[in-house]
Amino acid sequence: MSETPDSAVRTYTEHHRAAFLDDLAEWLRIPSVSAQPEHDGDVRRSAEWLSAKLEETGFPVTEIWETPGAPAVFAEWPSEDPDAPTVLVYGHHDVQPAAREDGWATDPFEPVIRDGRMYGRGAADDKGQVFFHTLGVRAHLAATGRTTPAVHLKLLIEGEEESGSPNFRALAEQRADRLAADAVIVSDTGMWDEDTPTVCTGMRGLAECEIELYGPAQDIHSGSFGGAVPNPATEIARLVAALHDADGRVAIPGFYDGVTDLTDTERALFAELPFDEATWLRTAKSGAAAGEAGYSTLERVWARPTAEVNGIGGGYQGAGSKTIIPSSALVKISFRLVDGQDPDRVQRAVQAWAESRVPAGVRHRIAFQPATRPCLTPLDHPALQAVARAMGRAFGKKVLFTREGGSGPAADLRDVLGAPVLFLGISVPSDGWHAPDEKVELDLLLKGVETTAHLWGELATALR
C-alpha cells in the first residue's frame, strides 16, 4: 500500500533522525553566548556554521548579515511557482550564559541524550527550534515530489535575541526589501505541555522605567528634621501604593487606552486548556493567585496589561537602625503591554502620572528602557489556521491556542514588513529555558520537523 503524504513525511523524518540529531549536537557545542564579549567569536562561528548547514540543506541563497553587534543569518529558497506566497521564518542562534557550576549535571556545551531528551544550552531556546526547519523542508520536498518549496521560503536567524535584540529593528528596516513576506513564522515559543499541542497567538510587549526621587542634599537626622521636610523613601512608597486600584487595575490615567479586549471565543479557548491553578502556583513558588479582578489567571498573564514593581530601595539597609531621612529613593517598574497599546503613549502616560505625584521640595529622574511592542494574530486569520492544521497533522490531535506573557522582537517584523506573525514552537515548560539542564524532548522536536513539512503546503493554499 502506498504511503500518504503524512506518513511519507513521518517515514522521511525517522529515516534522517540520527543524522539530524548529530548535526544539532554539533551546533550546540558552539557556545554562542551573545551577552559575554569573550564569546563574540563563538557567536560568529555559530552564524557561519548555520549558514553552511543551510546551504547544505539546499537553500540556494545563504548570507551572513553584519550588525553593530552580532551577525544574523539570512537564507532564501524561492519556489518554482512564481505566484507562491512568501514566508519568512524567524529564530535566533545566540544562547544564554551557562556553566557547569550553575547546577548543570553535565557540561552545558557538550550535549548529551538521556531518556529521550537532548540536554544542552540552546537545545530548546532556540537552536533546536530553528534547526527543525532544515529537516522539515527536506521532508516537505521528499513527500510532495517537489524540487523547491511550495512557498518562497526565507529565514532570518538573529544573533542577539538573548541580549535584547538591540540592533534587530534597524536590521529589519535596512533589509526590508529582502525580508518582504506575506507571513512571518516565529519559532521561539512553546506548547502547553507534552500531551497538548498548542499554537501561540500573541506575545505581550514591554516597557520599563526607573524612577528616582531626591530630597535633602544628603541623609539628615530624622529627629531634627523628620516631619518637617519631604522624605523621598516615603514618597516612593506612596507612588508604588498608587500604582494599582483596589481591583488590581493599573491606576495610571490613559494606561488602558487602545487595549484590545478578549473576545468570548478567546476566553472559551483559554478555558479548554488543562490548567490546574494549584500546580501553577507551585511552579510560581507562590501561596496565592492575585491580579486584576474579573479575569482568570491565564487571562491575566497572557491578555491583560500589567505594572510590576521589580525593585525598590532607599535609605539605610544595614543591620540595626540608623535614624535618617534618606537623600534619595528609587523604584524600578516594568509594564507588560497587550495588543492595541502603544509603548510611546504608555511611557508618556507613566511620566505624566509620576510627575504629578512628586511633591514640592523633591526632585525626580524618570528613565525608560527601549520598549518592545505587543503582537497578536487574530484567531480567524487564514495563516494561523494553516499553522494549526499543519500541527494537527503532525500530532494527530486537536490543536488548542495559547498566548505568552513574555516579550520578543516579533512585533518589529510585523510593523516593518506589514505581515502577520505566526508562532510555531514545540518546546514545553519543563525544557528549562535559561536554566541549568536545558533540554528538548526529542519526540516533540521531530513533531516540529513534521509540522513544518506540512506547513509550507498549507500556507501556499491559505495565503493565495
N, C-alpha and C positions, 0 to 999 in steps of 0.2 A: 504494500500500500504506500502510495507516495506521501511525502510529508506535506503538511500545511505550512503556510508562511510562518506561523507562530512556532511550530515545532522545528522548522528549519533554523530559525533564529536560535532556539534553545540548543539544538544539536551543535551548531557552529560555535556558540559560546562555550559549551562544555568542552569541545574539542580543543579550543585555544586557551582554556582556563589556566593551565600550568605556566605557559609562556607569558601570559598576561600578568600573572602574579609575580613572576620572576622580574619582569620589567618594572612593575610598580615598586617592588622592593629595592631595585637598583636606584630608582628616583628618590625613594625615601632616605637612602643613605646620604644624600646631599643635604647638609644642614643649612637650608636656605632661610636663616633667621633674619628677617629684614630689620628688626629692631636693634640688632647688635652690629656696630660697624665692623667688628673683626670678621663678620660673616658676609661682608659685601661681595667678596669673590665667590663665595658659595652660592649666593643668590644669582649671580651672573651665570655660574656653572649650571644651576638648575634651569635657567632660561635656555641656555644652549642645549642642554640635554633634551628638554621638551621639544624645542624647535626641530632637532634632528629626528626625534621619535615621530613627530607629526609628519615629517617628510617621508619617513619610512612607512608610515601608515598609508600614505597615498595622497596627502594634501599637496597639490602642485605648487602652492604658494605658502612659504613659511618665512617669517621675518621676526627679527628681534627689534622692538621699538624702544629707543632710549627715552629716558625721562631725567629730570634733575636728580632723581633718586635711583631706584632700582629699575631694571629693564622689564618690559612686558613682552609677551609673545603673541604674535598675530599669525593666523593661518586661514587659508581660504581654499575651498573646493567647489568650483562652480558646477551647477547641474547642466547636463546636456540639454535639458528642456529650457529654452530661453524665457518662457513665461513662468517658470517656477518661482515661488516666493523666496525671499532671503531671510535666513535665520542666523542670529549671532548668539554664540554660547559664551557666557562669562564665567570665569573662575579665578583662582589665584594660586600661584606656585610658592609663595613665601609661607613660612610657618612660625608658630610661637616659639620662644626660647624653651629649651628643655635640657636637663642634666640628670644624670643617674641619681645624684644626691637629693633631687627634688622628691624622690619617692618611687621612681621607676623600678620595676622588677628586673628590667634588662636595659641595655644601652638604648636610649630613645632614637638613635640614628643607626641602629643595627636591627632592622625589623625582623620579627620572629612570628611564626604561625603557631598558635596553641588553641585547641578546641574550636576550630572553625573560625578563628579570628586572627587578623593580622594586627600586631601591635607595633607602633612606631609613630613618631611625631609626623603629622601630616597624613596619616592613613585615612582619616575621615575628613579632616579640615586642612587642606582641601584637595590634596593631590589625588587621593583615591577617587573623589567625585569628579575631578577633571579628567582623570585617566580613563574612566569607564567610557568616555565618548570615543576613544580611539578604537576599542574593540567593537563598540556599538555601531559605528559607521561601517566597519568591515562586515559585521553580521548583517546589517541592512542591505549591503550590496550582494552578499552571498545568497541571502534568502529571496531577493527580488530579481536577481539576474542582471541588475543594473551595473554599469561601469562608472557611474557618477551618482551622487546622492539625489534624492527626489526634490531637495531644496538646494538653493545656493547656500552652502554652509560656510560660516565664518566662526573663528574662535578668537577671543581676546582674553588672555590669561595674565592677570596683573601680578606684579612683584612686590606690592607694598600694602596689601589689604590689612595685614596684621599690624601695620604701623599707622593705620588711619587713612590710607589712600590719599596722602597729601597732594599727589600730582595727577590723580586719576581724572578728575573733571577736566583739567587743562588738556590732558592727552586725548580724551574723548572729543573735545571741541576741535583740537588741531587735526584730528584724523577722522572727523565726522563723515567725510565723503567715502573713506574706505570702510567705515563701520556701518554705513547705511543698511538698515534691515527692516523687514516687516514685523518681526517679533524678536524678542531677546529671551534666551533661556539662561537663568542663573542657577548654576549647580553648586551652591554653597549654603544649602539649607538641609533640613532633615525630615524624617517621618515621625508620626506619633509614637509608635513602638514597633517591635519586631513583627507583630501579628496584624498591624493595622496600617496598610498603605495609605498615605495621605499626600495631598498636594497643598503646598503653602500658597495662599493668595495675596499675602501682603506682609510688609515689614514696617514697623514704626520708624519715624525719624528721630533725630536727637538734637537738642540744643543744650549747651552747658554754660553756666555762668559762675563767676566768683564775685562775691560782694564783700567789701571790707569797709568797716566804719572806723573813723578816727575821732577820738575825743580829746582829752588832755594831751599836751605835747610829750608827756611821759607818765608812767604809772605814778599815782598820787595816793596819799593816805586817806583811807575810807572814813576814818574818824574825823579828820579835819575838814574833808570836802564832800563826804558822802551825803546824798540827799539834796545837794545844792548845785551840782554840775551834772551834765549828761554822762551816762555810763554806756560806752559802746557795746559791752557784753550784754547789758540789759536790752539795748535797742536791737541787737542781732536776734536775741531770743524773741522779742516782740514781732520782729519781721518774720521769723520762722513760724511763730504761732498763728500769724495772719495768712499764711500761705494757703490753708485749706479752711473750708467752712465746716459746719457740724455734720454735713452729709458726705464729707470726704471729697468734695469738688474743689478744684483749684480756684481760689478766690481772686485771681488777678483779672481785672476788667479787660475784656476782649480776648482772653486766652482761648475760649472755645469758638471764636469766630471762624466760620467755614468748615467746622468739623462735619465729616460725613458720618451720619448716624448708622448704626447697624440696622439692617432690614430684618423683618420677621423670618425670612428664609435663612439668612445667615445665622441668626440666633438658634434656629431649629437645627441647622447643620452642626453648629458647635455642640449642641446638646446630644447629638448622636455619638460623639466620641466617648470612649470608655474612660471617663475621667473620675478618679477617686480622690476627693479632696484630702482625706486623711493621709493617703500615700504622698500626695503632692506636698503637703505640709511637712512631712518627714524629710522629703528631698530639700525643701526650703529651710530646714532646721528652724522652723517657726512653730509656736504654740497656737496660733490662731490666724485666720484669714482676716483681711481688712481692706478698706478701699472705698471707692465711690459707691454710694447707695444706689440700689436699683439695677446692679449689674452682677453677673456671676464672676467667679474668679477668672475663668478663661477669657471672658469678655473684657475684664479689667486689664489683663496683661497683653492682650492681642489687639484690642479695638478701641481702647479709650486712652486719651492723653493723660499724662501724669506729671507731677512735680515731686521730686525726691531730694531730700537733704542728704548729700553724700559725705559731708564733713562739716564740723562746726567747732570753733575754738576761740579763745581769747583769755587773757589774764593768766593768773598763776595756775599751773598744772602739777606742781610738785607735791611732795608729802607734807602733811600738816597744813597750817593756814598761813596766809600772807594777806593781810587786810589792806587791799588796794582797790582803787578804781583803775582798771587797765586802760592803757592809752589806745588800744585798738582791739577789734574782734572781727572774725571772718566766718563766712559760710560759703560752702560750695553746693550748688543746686543743679540737678540735671532734669530736663524736661523731655519726656518721650512724646512724640507727636504722631498724629494719625492723619489719614488722607483728608485733604481739604485745608489743613493748617499750613500756613506759610512761615518758615523759620524766621525770616526777617521781621515779619509782623509780630510774631511771638516775642522776639527779642526786644522790639520797641515797647511792647506792652509790659514786659517784665521790668525794663528800665524805668518806664514812667511810674509803674506801681511802686518800685523800690524807692525811687527818689521822692515820691510823695509822702513816704513814711519816715524819712530821715528828719529828725528834729533839729531845731536851731542849735548851733554850737557843735554839731557833728559833721565832719567832712566824710565824703564817701568815694569809693572807687568801684566801678562795675565793669568787669571784663568778660567777654564772651569768647568761647572757642568756635572754630569753624563748624557750621551746622550740617547735619545730614537730613535730607528731605524724606518724608514718608513715601511709601509706594504701595499701591493697591491695584489688583486686577479684578474687574467685575466678574462675578460668577458666571454670567451668561456669555462671556467673550468666547468666540469660537476657538481661539488658540488655547485658552485654558481648558476647554472641553477636550481638545485634541491631546493635551498632556495627560488628562485624566484617563482617556481611553487607552493611550499607549501604556500607562502604568497598570491599568486594569488587565490588559492583555498579558503583561509580563507576570503579574502576581496572581492572576486568576481569581481576584476578589474585587468587591466593591471598593472604590476609592473614595475616601472622605476628604474634607477640606479643613485646613487649619490656617492660622496666621502665626507670625513670630513676633515676639515682643522686642527683639533686638533691632539693630540698625546695620546698614551696609550701603555700598555705592550704587545699588540698583537704580535708585531714582535718578541718578545722574545720567545713566544711559537712556532712561525713559524721556527725560527732559531734553537731552541733546539730540537724540535720534528721532524723537516723536513716535516711538514704537512701544507697544505693550510689553511689559516684563512678566515672564512666567518663571516660576520657581520649580526646579526638579532636583530633589535630593533624596538619598536613601539612608542617610545617617540616622541613628537613633540616640535618645538621650544617654544611654549607657556608654556611648563611644568616648565620652570624656574629652570633649574639645578643650584645649588649653590646659588640660590637667595631666598629671602623671599617668602612664599606661594608656594613652590614647590608642584606640583600636578601631577597626572596621569589621563588621560582620561579613564574611566572605560570600555567603549565600545572598545577602542583600546587595552587595557590590555587583554580583553577577546579574541580579534583577535590574540594577541600574543599567547594565550593558543591554539587557533585553529591552528595557523601556526605550532607550534611545534608538535602538534598532527599529522599533515600531514607530517612533515619534516622527521621523522625517516624512514618511508617507502620510501619516495623519495630518501633519501641518501642511503638507503640499496640497491636500484637499481642503482643509479648513480655511486657509488664507487666500484662496483664489477668489 
